[in-house]
């Protein structure tokens, strides 16, 4: 090796084995180090090899030149071990850096996969399907619930007439644990007298109950059996929804 090669080899070894090793980030430097290590190994082998005598075979300098098994020649196993380690060794710090880099990439890929899976599984859905709110009904403090709804409770609510329909909210008990959930009852206003008597023959036009954190809601498609005033405002075939927010009723309609 010439002086320039020896200087370059010293610099590359410092980058590979020194306290501030960084050669693992430079593939060209790694390849050049391996090349110069091989040149240096061959040069050392040439300098230390004994001169061949007339009856002795020439010293093998590479794996290809070693005598085949059973031919009587035995390679220098200690020297071969050194040469093999030099030829195939990868700087220890470089290997650690490569494994750390690979582990980091794996973790990032796993996290990215989890985020991607989550974004594919959960799709936001609007509670009112983009239908505009067209009215807000506030409780009619002076109105009591009809007898058909059972004993009056302090959290029951009645609402004023809305295009021939009247809404009531009452709390009912569901399940063995005794939880109480709000229910909306929407009835034709002209049937209130019959409901006051506690009879169910007039029937409830629409009803719907909440569950825990989910609010009570009533939603239906308008038909010709609804009160005439209601049908005049919301044509048959249009959709209407009433949602209880704990105090008021929001009214949504795709008829605008």
C-alpha positions as CSV (number, residue, x, y, z in Angstrom):
1,X,0.0,0.0,0.0
2,X,1.2,3.5,-0.7
3,X,1.2,6.4,1.8
4,X,-2.1,7.8,0.5
5,X,-3.9,4.4,0.9
6,X,-2.5,3.9,4.4
7,X,-3.7,7.4,5.5
8,X,-7.1,6.7,4.0
9,X,-7.3,3.4,5.8
10,X,-6.4,5.0,9.1
11,X,-9.1,7.6,8.6
12,X,-11.7,4.9,7.7
13,X,-10.8,2.7,10.7
14,X,-11.2,5.7,13.0
15,X,-14.7,6.2,11.6
16,X,-15.5,2.5,12.0
17,X,-13.9,1.7,15.4
18,X,-13.3,5.1,17.0
19,X,-15.4,6.7,19.8
20,X,-17.3,8.8,17.3
21,X,-17.9,6.1,14.7
22,X,-20.2,7.2,11.9
23,X,-19.3,5.0,9.0
24,X,-22.5,3.0,9.1
25,X,-24.3,6.1,7.5
26,X,-21.8,6.1,4.6
27,X,-22.2,2.9,2.4
28,X,-19.4,4.0,0.1
29,X,-17.0,4.5,3.0
30,X,-17.9,1.0,4.3
31,X,-17.1,-0.5,0.9
32,X,-13.9,1.4,0.6
33,X,-12.8,0.3,4.1
34,X,-13.4,-3.4,3.2
35,X,-11.4,-2.9,0.0
36,X,-8.4,-1.3,1.8
37,X,-8.6,-3.9,4.6
38,X,-8.2,-6.6,1.9
39,X,-5.3,-4.8,0.3
40,X,-3.6,-4.4,3.7
41,X,-4.2,-8.1,4.5
42,X,-2.6,-9.2,1.3
43,X,0.4,-6.9,1.8
44,X,1.0,-8.2,5.3
45,X,0.7,-11.8,4.1
46,X,3.2,-11.2,1.4
47,X,5.7,-9.6,3.8
48,X,5.4,-12.4,6.4
49,X,5.3,-15.4,4.0
50,X,8.5,-17.5,3.9
51,X,10.3,-17.9,0.6
52,X,9.3,-21.2,-1.0
53,X,12.1,-23.9,-1.1
54,X,12.8,-26.2,-4.0
55,X,10.8,-29.0,-2.3
56,X,8.1,-27.0,-0.5
57,X,4.9,-25.7,-2.1
58,X,4.4,-22.0,-2.2
59,X,2.5,-20.5,0.8
60,X,-1.2,-20.1,0.1
61,X,-2.3,-16.5,0.2
62,X,-6.0,-16.9,-0.3
63,X,-8.8,-19.4,0.3
64,X,-8.8,-20.4,-3.4
65,X,-5.0,-21.3,-3.1
66,X,-5.4,-23.7,-0.1
67,X,-4.7,-27.4,-0.7
68,X,-7.8,-29.5,-1.1
69,X,-8.6,-31.8,1.9
70,X,-6.7,-35.1,1.8
71,X,-3.9,-33.8,-0.4
72,X,-1.4,-33.7,2.5
73,X,-1.2,-29.9,2.8
74,X,-2.6,-28.3,5.9
75,X,-3.5,-24.6,6.0
76,X,-2.3,-22.3,8.8
77,X,-5.6,-22.3,10.7
78,X,-4.7,-19.4,13.0
79,X,-3.7,-17.2,10.1
80,X,-6.8,-18.2,8.2
81,X,-9.0,-17.3,11.2
82,X,-7.5,-13.8,11.3
83,X,-7.8,-13.4,7.6
84,X,-11.5,-14.6,7.6
85,X,-12.3,-12.2,10.4
86,X,-10.7,-9.3,8.6
87,X,-12.4,-10.2,5.3
88,X,-15.9,-10.6,6.6
89,X,-16.0,-8.5,9.8
90,X,-18.3,-5.6,10.0
91,X,-17.5,-2.8,12.5
92,X,-19.4,-3.6,15.7
93,X,-20.6,-0.1,16.1
94,X,-21.8,-0.1,12.5
95,X,-23.8,-3.3,13.1
96,X,-25.4,-1.8,16.2
97,X,-26.3,1.3,14.3
98,X,-27.8,-0.7,11.5
99,X,-29.9,-2.8,13.9
100,X,-31.1,0.4,15.8
101,X,-32.0,2.0,12.5
102,X,-33.9,-1.1,11.4
103,X,-35.8,-1.3,14.7
104,X,-36.8,2.4,14.4
105,X,-38.1,1.9,10.9
106,X,-40.1,-1.2,12.1
107,X,-41.7,0.8,15.0
108,X,-42.6,3.7,12.7
109,X,-44.1,1.3,10.2
110,X,-46.2,-0.4,12.8
111,X,-47.4,3.0,14.2
112,X,-48.2,4.1,10.7
113,X,-50.1,0.9,10.0
114,X,-52.1,1.3,13.2
115,X,-53.0,4.9,12.3
116,X,-54.0,3.9,8.8
117,X,-56.2,1.0,10.0
118,X,-57.9,3.3,12.5
119,X,-58.6,5.9,9.8
120,X,-60.1,3.2,7.5
121,X,-62.3,1.7,10.3
122,X,-63.8,4.9,11.8
123,X,-65.7,7.1,9.4
124,X,-67.4,10.2,10.9
125,X,-71.2,10.1,10.5
126,X,-73.3,13.2,11.0
127,X,-76.1,12.7,13.5
128,X,-78.6,14.6,11.3
129,X,-77.1,13.5,7.9
130,X,-76.5,17.1,6.9
131,X,-80.2,18.0,7.2
132,X,-80.7,21.6,8.5
133,X,-82.3,22.4,11.8
134,X,-85.5,24.4,11.1
135,X,-86.9,25.1,14.6
136,X,-86.3,24.8,18.3
137,X,-89.2,23.9,20.7
138,X,-88.9,25.2,24.3
139,X,-90.9,23.7,27.1
140,X,-94.5,25.1,27.7
141,X,-94.3,25.6,31.4
142,X,-98.0,26.0,31.9
143,X,-99.0,22.7,30.1
144,X,-99.2,19.4,32.0
145,X,-98.7,16.0,30.5
146,X,-101.8,14.0,29.5
147,X,-102.9,11.2,31.9
148,X,-101.9,8.6,29.4
149,X,-98.3,9.3,30.2
150,X,-98.8,8.2,33.8
151,X,-98.0,10.0,37.0
152,X,-96.5,13.5,36.5
153,X,-92.8,13.7,37.3
154,X,-90.7,16.8,38.0
155,X,-88.5,16.1,34.9
156,X,-91.4,15.7,32.5
157,X,-91.8,18.4,29.8
158,X,-94.6,19.5,27.5
159,X,-94.1,21.6,24.4
160,X,-96.4,24.0,22.5
161,X,-98.4,23.0,19.3
162,X,-96.2,22.6,16.3
163,X,-98.1,22.6,13.0
164,X,-100.9,20.4,14.5
165,X,-98.5,18.2,16.5
166,X,-97.6,18.4,20.2
167,X,-94.5,16.9,21.7
168,X,-94.0,15.6,25.3
169,X,-90.9,14.3,27.0
170,X,-91.2,11.9,29.9
171,X,-88.7,9.6,31.6
172,X,-89.2,5.9,31.6
173,X,-87.4,3.1,33.5
174,X,-85.6,0.5,31.4
175,X,-83.7,-2.7,32.3
176,X,-83.0,-4.5,35.5
177,X,-80.7,-1.8,36.8
178,X,-83.5,0.8,37.0
179,X,-81.9,3.3,34.7
180,X,-84.2,6.1,33.5
181,X,-84.1,7.4,29.9
182,X,-85.9,10.3,28.3
183,X,-88.6,9.5,25.7
184,X,-90.2,11.8,23.2
185,X,-93.9,11.4,22.4
186,X,-95.3,13.2,19.4
187,X,-99.1,13.2,19.1
188,X,-101.7,15.1,17.0
189,X,-102.8,18.1,19.0
190,X,-106.5,17.4,18.4
191,X,-106.2,14.1,20.3
192,X,-105.1,15.6,23.6
193,X,-108.6,15.5,25.1
194,X,-108.7,11.7,24.7
195,X,-105.2,11.4,26.1
196,X,-106.1,13.4,29.1
197,X,-108.6,10.7,30.0
198,X,-105.7,8.2,30.2
199,X,-106.9,6.2,27.2
200,X,-104.5,4.9,24.5
201,X,-107.1,4.5,21.8
202,X,-106.1,7.8,20.3
203,X,-102.6,6.3,20.0
204,X,-99.2,8.0,19.8
205,X,-98.3,9.1,16.3
206,X,-94.5,8.8,16.9
207,X,-92.2,8.1,19.8
208,X,-88.6,7.4,20.6
209,X,-86.3,7.0,23.6
210,X,-82.7,7.7,24.4
211,X,-80.1,5.4,26.0
212,X,-77.5,6.7,28.4
213,X,-75.5,9.4,26.7
214,X,-77.5,9.0,23.4
215,X,-80.3,11.5,23.2
216,X,-83.9,10.7,22.7
217,X,-85.0,11.2,19.1
218,X,-88.0,10.7,16.9
219,X,-87.7,10.5,13.1
220,X,-90.1,9.6,10.4
221,X,-91.2,10.1,6.9
222,X,-94.3,12.3,6.6
223,X,-97.4,10.6,5.2
224,X,-101.0,11.7,4.5
225,X,-102.2,10.4,7.9
226,X,-100.4,13.2,9.8
227,X,-102.5,16.3,10.7
228,X,-103.4,18.5,7.7
229,X,-101.5,21.5,9.0
230,X,-98.3,19.4,9.5
231,X,-98.6,17.9,6.0
232,X,-99.1,21.4,4.5
233,X,-95.7,22.4,6.1
234,X,-93.9,19.1,5.5
235,X,-95.0,17.4,2.3
236,X,-95.6,13.6,2.3
237,X,-92.3,11.8,1.6
238,X,-90.2,14.4,3.4
239,X,-88.2,13.4,6.5
240,X,-88.6,15.0,9.9
241,X,-86.5,14.5,13.1
242,X,-87.0,15.7,16.7
243,X,-84.0,15.5,19.0
244,X,-84.1,16.2,22.8
245,X,-81.0,18.0,24.2
246,X,-82.0,17.7,27.8
247,X,-84.3,20.7,27.8
248,X,-85.4,21.7,24.3
249,X,-86.3,19.9,21.1
250,X,-84.5,20.5,17.9
251,X,-86.5,20.0,14.7
252,X,-84.7,18.9,11.5
253,X,-86.3,18.5,8.1
254,X,-85.1,17.9,4.6
255,X,-88.1,19.9,3.3
256,X,-86.4,23.1,4.6
